[in-house]
Amino acid sequence: MKITVNRAKEIEQAQNELDDCIEAISVLDNAVSCGFLDDIHNLEIIEKWLPHYRTRIEILREQIENARTNGK
């Protein structure tokens, strides 16, 4: 039995998640810059949430590039 991978679907799903992560960073940056959150929450966003999304973006970009490169 041969397993096939739909590279276009894989790339599309990764791109959608990548777009969501980029949007999340934008929203979080905006929340911090507006100054309406408590300092402790701003700190948590800066120290935990933003690094999480930035790391996820790097992984997704690599995944997309690998899917495009290895799919040819």
Secondary structure as GFF3:
##gff-version 3
##sequence-region A 1 72
A	DSSP	alpha_helix	7	34	.	.	.	ID=ss1
A	DSSP	alpha_helix	39	44	.	.	.	ID=ss2
A	DSSP	pi_helix	45	49	.	.	.	ID=ss3
A	DSSP	alpha_helix	50	70	.	.	.	ID=ss4
###
